[in-house]
């Protein structure tokens, strides 16, 4: 796969003609993780899966392509303040319990990473899947390598919602809009589908076949 072609395409179609070093580094980390998938040299990674993974990070990080905290805050304290304010104003109608407030140990289970991992239970589940103790230190979800693992493994296994990449992208199905159910119901599903199609086009232009698992270089 020609990464220069890939980056040239996404720069034009998804990033308004300009990419920051952080955006390039974040996408490169995702491409590297796809290349290193178990079985790597023989299997590579599925093009539609990779496109939707990139699109998810694109949306969840507001195009930064770097791990972020919920509300894009620079600290947990600021994120908690912003979430409390939004909750009090009735701007979070689907939230029943303010999961971001610090527990008895002083830990907050607010959203972090390349996909917003929230609630203690989800930190516990992903800890077991990625092999990093996110319960002992939730801030580890902000580490790029860990965030990439959470993104891939969570989407591959269906750990976030019970829906996995294989459920929506397989030999019989390509559901760009329905794929949002992997993360969060139908929230912004059409927008994210658009990002995914653009990423898929860029991957294809760079030499990545659409469906079969291939080797990334």
N, C-alpha and C positions, 0 to 999 in steps of 0.2 A: 504494500500500500504506500502510495506517495503522499507523505504527510504535508509537503509543501502545497500540493494541489488541494488537499483537504482544508488546510488552514486558509488558503486563498479563497476557497468557496464559502466557508462559514463567515469569514471576515466580511464578505460582500452581502451575503444573504441574511445573516443573523446578528451581526455586530456593527452595522452601520458604517462599514468601511475601515474600522480600526479595532485592533486587538491589543490589550494590555499584556504585559509579561505575565501577570497573574492569571489571566484567562488562558493564555497559551500553556502555562505550567499546569493548570488544573485539567485542561483537556488532554494534555500529554499524559498525565497521571492516569486518567481513565483509559486512554488508548493502550498504555503500558500494561495496565491490569488486565485488559482484554487479551492482550498478546500472551500474558503469563497464565491464562486460564489452564487448569489441570488438563494435561494432554496436549498442551500448547503447540508444539511444532507439528503435530499431526492434525489437530482439530481447529485451532484458532478460535474465532468467535463469530457468532451469528450476527449478520449485518443489521437486521431489524431490531434485535435486542440491544445492540450497541447504540443505535440511533436513538432508541427510546430512553436508554440510560443517560445519554448525553442531554437529551431534551428535558429529562427530569431534573438533572443538576442545573441546567439553564434556568428553568423556572424557579426551583426551590432556593437558588442563591441570587435571584434577580440579576442573572447574567454574569455574576462575578466569577463563577466556576471555581470558587474557593469555599472551604467550609465557613459557614456563617451561623450566627445565633438568630433565633427568632426575633423578628422586628428589625433585623440587620443591626442590632445594637453592638456597641464596642465592648460591652461587659455584661455579665449576668445581672448585676444590679440595675443597669439601665434597661435591660430587656424586661425584667420583672416590673419595674416602674411603668413602662409603656404598656405591658399587658394588663396590669392592674387598672390603669386608666381606661383602656379600651373595654375591659370587662365591666367596670362601673358605669360606663356610658352605654352599655347594652350593645356594643359593637361585635361581641363574640357570642352570637345567639346559640351556637351549637355546643358551647362549653358549659357544663354543669358545675364542675369542680375546678377551681383555679390550680391546675397541675403545676404551674410554674413557681408557686410560692414555696419558700424553703421549708424543708421538713425538720424534724427534731435534730437531725445531724447537720443542718445548715446547707443541705444539698437541694438544688433546684433541678427539676426534670423538664425544663423548657426545651424547645426545639433547638437542635444543633446539628451541624454537618452539611453534607452535600444534598441530603434529603432530611427534612426536619424530623429528627427522632425525638418524640415526646413521651411523657409518662414513665414512671419507674419500671413498670412491667415490661415495656418495650426495651428499655435499657438492659433489663435482666435477660430477655430473650436474645437480643443481639449480642450481648456479652458472650453467651454460650456459642453462638454461631461463628463469631469472628475471632474468638480466642483472646479477647482483650477485656479486662475487668472494668466495664463502664459504670458499674454500680459503685465501686470503690472511688472512682474519679470520673464523674460524668463529662468533665471537660475534655477527656480523651477523644470524645466524638468530634472535637475540633481539629484533631491531628489529621493531616491530609491523607496519609496512608490508611489510617483507621477509618476515616470518613469514606474513602473509596471502597474499602471492604464492606462497610455497612450498606452502601449503595448497591453494590453488586450482589452480595449474598442475600440481602433483604428482598431484592427484586427477583432474583433467581428462585428463591425458595418459597416466596409468598408470605414471608414472615410479617410483613407490615399489615396486610389486610386479609390474607388467605388466598389472594389472586397472585399468580406468578407470571413471569414473562412467557413461559411455555403455554399458558392458558390462552393468551391473546395473539401470540406469534408462533405459528407452527405450520406444518405442511398443508393444513386445510384452512388456515385462518390468518388474516392480517387485519387487526382491529386497532388502528392508531388512536381512535377516540376512546374506545372502551378500555384501552390500556391504562388509563388514569386510575382505574379501580385497583391497580397494584398499590397505589399510594393513598389516594384520598377520594373515593367515590367518583363523582363526576366534576369536581371543582376544577374550573378552567380547562376542562378536557379538550375542547376544540382548539384552544390556543396552543396547548402543549402538543397536540397532534400535529399542528402546523410546524412547530419547531422540529419535531421528530422527522417529519417528511423532508425538511430542509437538511437536517443532519444526514439522513439516509441518502439524499441526492449527492451530498458532498462526499460521503464515504464511497458511494458508487463511482463518482467521477475520479476518485483517487485510486480506484482499482479494487474496491472491496465488493465481492459478489453480493447480491441481494439476500440470499437465503442460506446457502450452505455454509457451514462453519469453515473458516479459512485462517490462514496465518497472517497476522499483522506484522509489518516491518517498519 
